[in-house]
Structure formats: C-alpha cells, structure tokens
C-alpha cells in the first residue's frame, strides 16, 4: 500500500470512528454523556505523557503548591476536557438550552451583544470554551469563527458540521487568506471569535504566571487596525453541564508606536487570562506548550 493510500485509509477509518462516537454519545442525555466522558478521561488520561507535562507547568506556575494539590488540579482538568469532548457532540442542542447558561457582561460587551458595534471576541481554553459565544448567537448575532483545522479532512468536516449553528458568519481555518476575511468582517461591523491562549512561537513573548510565554499578537493587531474593542470571554463550569459566561471588553492603545501598542494589549489579555485561570485552575488546559524556553523568566515586577 502506498503512503498516499495508507493516509487515505487512515483518514477514512478515523472519520468512521469519530462518526460512530458522535452517534453513540448523541444517544445519551447530555448530562450523562458529559459525566461519563469526564470520568473516563480522569481515569485514562493520567497514563498519557501530557499528564506529566501538565504537572510540570503547574509546578512552574505554582512553585509552592504541594504535589497532591497539583495532581488534584490536573485530574480536574482531564475531567473537564472529557466533558467538553462529549458536549461537543451535543453543541446544536446545548445552544438552545438557555437554562444551562447565565451571562455577565460589562457595558461595552452588552452593546456588542445588542448588535450596536463590531468587536473581536477573544477567549481561552477553560470551562467549555465552545459555548462562549452562546449569548451572542442566541441574541441573533452572526459570528465568524477562526479555528485550527484537523489534518484529517473528513473528521474536520464532521466537527465543523457540529459547530455550524455557533458560527453562522462562517468558520475559517487559520491561513494566509483568513486575516483578510477577518479584517473585512470587522470593518463591515461584524463579529469575529478567536482563541487567544495558544502558543505562537512566531509571535511575541509576554509574562504569564511569572514566566515568559509565547503569545499571539494577531488579536491585538486586528482590533487596532479595525478600531474595535476586544471582548475577552470566559466560560466557567458551575456544576455538570451548567455554565456562567462572562465578557470583559478592553481597548487596544493607539499611539505612534504600533508594535508597542500591540504588545501592551497582548500583555493585558494574558494578565486577565491569568487572573481568571487562578480562580478555576482545574478548568484550564495546562497541557499547552505555552511557555518559552527555561531560563527566560519574567522580571520580578511582572511575576504573578
């Protein structure tokens, strides 16, 4: 079998398995499916090398925290990630179950939710981040989302289909043409949603939990170029499949030094992310390779 044929076969097999998993978990009520997947991940995931990576990142972020407490947080993280995986198969149903959500938004975010101005939504991988746009979608806004496409095109298509009701403005995979589409959407008064906590080695470094971390400057750059606010959003899992969604708007400074403005806004984004993560550390994805090389510790004044 050629490498191309082997890849095609593997992609098809993965797609079939994913479709079977989606079908199976949609047979269960979402509360049971979420609980079951969370328990499974809590039991199985510690056998994965990423478990040790998460513990290491926690040790660096909380140097005085006992190992037992770090292990408890990481197990909570796996439980949350398992729940997110199962809930992803029920996105179209969850979206319309308003009783599962409560929202808290500042004045600027409320104006955005009323459709009075464009904005760039920037969230991070905590709680069930997939549902961060729920209040906006149910308010009638058409969100354009940006995501990292899967290498398997068949599996990617299946997961995109599950998210279609969240992103009626389109779901764009990262690429050279995506930035242009985002700019045109924002300048036309639309809403774009993007994740802001992923590692970007081609970006800049900012203080994050007392260390220097790789950060993506694109959100700040886009918001500055289009003159729109950044609405930082988070999803807090309250209990089971029930959530609190919060929105906090920040503005990107505009001075004669464009790069300094972008860096300042990116630093501010990560300051707020860190503040939020510290409130619910078990709900953030500590397996990210977020931090820069050892030895590049943040200055004392920037330490958490």
N, C-alpha and C positions, 0 to 999 in steps of 0.2 A: 504493500500500500504506500503510495507517495505521501510526502509530508502534507501536500495540499488536501489530498483525500482524507488523510488522518485528521487534519484540522476540521474539515467539514463534518466528518463523522462525530468528532468530539463535541463540536458546537451543537449538532443536532441532538446528541444524547443529553447534553446539559440542558438544552431547551425543553426536551421531553420531561426530564426530571423536575425542572422548575414548574412546568405546566401542571404536572401531577401534584406537586407540593401546593401550588396555588389552589387547585381544585379541591384537594383534601382539606386544607385549612379553611376554605370558604364554606365547607360543610358544617364546621363548628361555629357556635356563637363566638363573637369576637373576644368576649371576656375569657372564655375557656381557652381559645386558641392562643391568646396572649399569655395567659398564665402558664400553659403547657410549654410553649416555646421558651419562655423565660426560665422555667425550671430545667429544661433540657440544656440550655446554654450554660446555666450556672453549674451544671454537673459536668458537661463535656468540655467546655472551653478552657478550663484550667490546664488541660493536657496540651494545649497549643502553646507554641513558643511566644505568642503575643501576650500571654498571661504574665510571663516574666518581664516583658518589655513594659507593660502597664505598671507593674510593681516598681520597676526601676524609675519610671517617670514620676510616680508618686513619691518615691524616696527623695528624688531631687527637688520636687516641688514642696514637700513637707519633711525636711530633714529631721525634725524632732518627733515625727509621728511613729509610734510603735508598729512593728511589722504586722501584728494582729489586726490593727485598725486599717492598715493599708490593704491587707487581704480582704477584709470585710468590704471595703470600698470597691475593690476590683470585682468581687463576686456580685456586688450590686450592679456594677457596670455591665457585666455579662447578662445578668437578669434583664436589665433594661434593653440591651441590644437584641436579645432574643425576642422580647416583647415587640420591639419595633419591627423586626423581621416578620412576625406573624401579623401585626397590624397593617403592614404594607399591603398584604393580600386583601384587606378589607377597606382600603382607603376610600373607595367610592361610596361605601356605606357609612363609614365614620364621619365623612364630610358633612352629612346632613343630620347627624345626631347631636343637635345643639346642646342637649342636656349634659353632654360629656365635657363641655368646654366653658370656661369663664375667661373673660378678657379684661386686661387692664392696659390702657394706652394713655400716653401723655397728650397734651393739646395738639401738637403738630401731627402726631400719629393719627389722632381722631380725624383731623382734617383730611389726611390722606385716605383714611378708610371711608370718608364721605365722598371721595372722588374729586376733591377740590384742588388737588395738586399732584404732580408726579413725585415719585420717590424711588429710592433704591432700597429694597429690603435686604438686610444682611443678617443671617442667622448663623448658628453654630450647632455642632452635633451633640445636643443634650435633650433629655426627655425624648419625646417623639417629634423630632425636628421636621418630619414630613408634614405635620399638621400646623406648622407655624403660620401659614397663610390662610387657615380656615376662616377667621373672622372677615378677612378681606374678600375671599371668594364668596362667602355667604352674603356679603354686603353688595355683591354684584360686580366687583372689580375683576377684570381680566388680567391675570398675572402672567408675565413671561418669565419662565424659569431657566436657569443655567445649571447644567449638571455634567458629571463625568460619565461619558458613555462606556458601557461594558465592551470588552473585547469581542464577546460573542454577540453578533448582531441579532440573532433570533431571541436570545434571552433579553437583550436590551429592548427589543420591540415589545416583549411581553410586559416588562416592568414600566415602560413608557405608557403602555395602554392603561395600566392601573392608575397612573398619575394624570391622565388627560383631563379629568374634571378639576384638578387643582390648578392647572396651567393652561387655561383656555386661550391665553395670548401666545402659546407655543412653548415647547420645551427644547431648548437649544443645547447641543453638546459643545463642550469647550473646543475652540478652534479659531483660526485667524479671522473668519468671516463673522464670528459671533459678536465680537466687540462692535463692529459696525451696526449690526442689527440692534444691539442693546442701546447704543447711542441714539439711533433713530427712534427707538421706542420711548426712551426717556425724554427726548426733545419734543416728541409729539404728545407729551403729557401722560404717558403710560407708566406702568409699574413693573419693575424687574426684580426678581428674587435670586439671590446668590448666597452660597455658603462662604463664610469669612474666616474659618478657623483652620483651613487646610494648609499643609506645608507647601511652600513655594520657594524653592531654592534659587530661582531666578529673580526673586523679589527683593525684599529688604529684611533686615533683622530688627526686632523690637523686643523690649523687656517683657517677659511673660513668666510669672512665678519665679522671679529672681534670677532668671537665666535669659540668654538671648535666644529668640526663637525666629524661625523663618515665617514671614508673613507676606500675604498677597496684597500689593498696593493698588490693584485694579479697582476695587470698590471705591476707594477714596478718589482715585483718578477720574473715574466715570462721574461720580457725584459732583466733583469740582468742575469738570468740563461742561456738564449739563446744568449746573446751578440748582441742583435738587438736594434735599436733605437725605441723609442715610437714616433709615429706621432700623435700629437693632432690635431683633426679636428673639425671644426665648420661649421654650415650652417646658413647663415643669410638670412632671408626672406626679399627680397628687396621691392617687391610690388606684391600682389597677389601670383600667382604660378610661381615666378621667384626667383632665389637664387644665392647667392655667397658662394662658398665653399672654405675654407682656410685650409691649412695644415702647421703645425709648428712642426718640429722634436726636441726632446730633448733626451739626453742620460742619462742613469742611472749610477751614480758613482759606481766604483768598488774598494773597499778598503778591509781591513781585517775585517771590521765590516759590515757584510751583512745586518743586521737589520737596522743599521743607514743609509746605502745606500738606502734601500727600502723606509724608512721613508722620507729621503731627496727628493727622486724623487716624492713620493706621495704628499708631500707638494708643490713641484714645479708644479705638474699637477694642483692642486687646486688654486695655485696663478694665473696661466694662465686662468683657467676657470673663476675665479672671475673677472679678468680683462676683459674678453670677455662678461661676463654677465652684467657688469656695462655699457658696450656700448649699449646693447639692452636688458634691464631688462624685457621688456614685452614679450620677446621671450623665456624666460627660464621657466621651470616648478617649480614654487615656492611652489607647494603642497607637494614636497618631505619632508619626516620626516628626514631631513638631519642632523640636529644639535643634539648635545649631551644634557644632562640634564641641566636645568638652573643652573647657579652658576658656570659653568666651563668655564668662559670667557677666551678668549685668552690673553696672556700677551700683554702689551701696545705696545711693539715693533713689534708684529705681527698683530696688528689691521689694518683694511683696512683704 
